[in-house]
Amino acid sequence: MGIPVAWSNWLLPRLDLDMRARTAANAGFATGYALAFGGRPNWLSARGFRYGLVSASVITAGYTAALAIPAVRNRMSELSDRAPDVPFVEWVTVHIPIGTVYSEELVFRAALDPLLDNTFGPRRGAVLGAATFGLWHIQPARAAGDSVPASVAATTLAGLVFGLLRSRTESAAAPALLHLALNVGGALAPRLAARLRRPA
């Protein structure tokens, strides 16, 4: 449990890498962690894809509904642009899928969660895995200027949902698709809202 937390909050920030190198480093760390701890992502699970696509469609519908409501759309358009110093298309097609979704799902849902389930039982394991996932986000929250307690709480809750999907499907594909929809939607929605708000 301590290894991912130390990587995300201590070692990776001290490497002072740019976005492209950080994505490569995260993916390399995740792959090594999964190999070391017997991670079983089962990416090609048909059940995982079904659950993941349904979950992702719910999130997509939520973002679409939010954009359709003028008051919500106007509020979304005021959110700060969090795009890093890479082209936006590169961010949503490379860095979110690989640097975030692949890396985090491989570490947590494919490797750590099953290990904790086997050690502490499914209920305690789920809580411990989700809490570790929350703690993984301390430094990213600081770097983004977000509230650390709120970010840890939100990502812990997300970790519980992702872990439930993994346990139901025995695959990291389902939480990965949900995770991808959440993060890509969160990047796209404010930009779409800003464009829709502009006068013709």
Secondary structure, DSSP 4 states (H G I P E B T S, - for coil): -HHHHHIIIIIHHHH---HHHHHHHHHHHHHHHHHHTT----TT-HHHHHHHHHHHHHHHHHHHHHHHSHHHHHHHHTS-----SS-HHHIIIIIIIIIIIIHHIIIIIIIIHHHHHHHH-HHHHHHHHHHHHHHHTHHHHHHHT--HHHHHHHHHHHHHHHHHHHHHHTSSHHHHHHHHHHHHHHHHHHHHHHHHHS--
